[in-house]
Amino acid sequence: MVTRAFVGALLAACLITIICTAVGLAFSDSQVGNLMLWQVPWFVDLAGNGPLLGYDSAGNPMYEGTPVHELFALIGLAAGVPIYTIAMFPFTWLYFRSKAAR
């Protein structure tokens, strides 16, 4: 029963990650995109700032993205699968447990 629950949680997590990534990339310049891709900035921030490009009109610094930032962004996207698997496991375990009790 635990194996079924884990596989179900893993499949649900893959589906949730794919949907969140698609919606997040479709609305990348809005709050919806930021909400759907919430885990990516956590990993990109681990890479630190890239080289300074200059300052925008408001005086905020602008930094260049590097291949390391792209790698960390991909890791952040892939991190959705284990995160959502852990979140979904209790629900799938309860589902399969109640299904076996019938």
C-alpha positions in Angstrom: 0.0 0.0 0.0 2.9 2.4 0.8 4.5 1.7 -2.6 1.3 2.5 -4.4 0.9 5.6 -2.4 4.4 6.7 -3.2 4.0 6.0 -6.9 0.7 7.8 -6.9 2.3 10.8 -5.1 5.3 10.8 -7.5 3.0 10.8 -10.6 0.8 13.5 -9.1 4.0 15.5 -8.3 5.2 15.2 -11.9 1.9 16.3 -13.2 1.7 19.3 -10.8 5.3 20.3 -11.7 4.6 20.2 -15.4 1.4 22.2 -15.0 2.9 24.8 -12.7 5.9 25.2 -15.0 3.8 25.6 -18.1 1.5 28.2 -16.4 4.5 29.9 -14.8 6.3 30.2 -18.1 3.2 31.4 -19.9 2.7 34.2 -17.4 6.4 34.8 -16.6 6.1 38.6 -16.3 3.3 38.6 -13.7 2.5 37.5 -10.2 1.0 34.3 -11.5 4.3 33.3 -13.0 6.1 34.1 -9.7 3.6 32.1 -7.8 3.8 29.0 -10.1 7.6 29.0 -10.2 8.1 29.8 -6.5 10.9 27.3 -5.9 13.2 28.6 -8.8 14.3 31.9 -7.2 15.3 30.0 -4.0 17.9 28.0 -6.0 19.0 30.9 -8.3 19.6 33.0 -5.2 22.1 30.4 -4.0 24.2 31.2 -7.0 24.5 34.8 -5.9 24.6 37.8 -8.2 26.2 37.7 -11.6 28.4 40.4 -13.1 27.1 43.9 -12.6 25.7 45.3 -15.9 24.9 48.8 -14.6 21.9 50.6 -13.1 18.4 51.1 -14.4 16.7 54.5 -14.4 15.5 54.0 -10.8 19.1 53.4 -9.6 18.6 49.6 -9.0 21.6 47.4 -9.9 21.1 45.1 -12.9 23.1 41.8 -12.9 23.9 39.5 -15.8 22.7 35.9 -15.6 25.4 33.2 -16.1 25.3 29.5 -17.0 25.5 28.8 -13.3 22.3 30.7 -12.8 20.7 28.7 -15.6 21.8 25.5 -14.0 20.4 26.5 -10.7 17.1 27.5 -12.4 16.8 24.0 -13.9 17.6 22.5 -10.5 14.8 24.7 -9.1 12.4 23.5 -11.7 13.3 19.9 -11.0 13.1 20.4 -7.3 9.3 20.7 -7.7 9.0 16.9 -8.1 10.4 15.9 -4.7 8.8 18.9 -3.0 5.3 18.0 -4.4 5.9 14.3 -3.8 6.4 14.9 -0.1 3.3 17.2 -0.1 1.1 14.7 -1.9 2.2 11.5 -0.1 -0.1 11.8 2.9 -3.1 12.4 0.6 -2.4 9.4 -1.7 -1.6 7.2 1.3 -5.0 8.1 2.9 -6.7 7.5 -0.5 -5.2 4.0 -0.9 -5.7 3.1 2.7 -9.4 4.0 2.5 -9.7 2.2 -0.8 -8.2 -1.0 0.7 -10.6 -0.7 3.7 -13.6 -1.0 1.4 
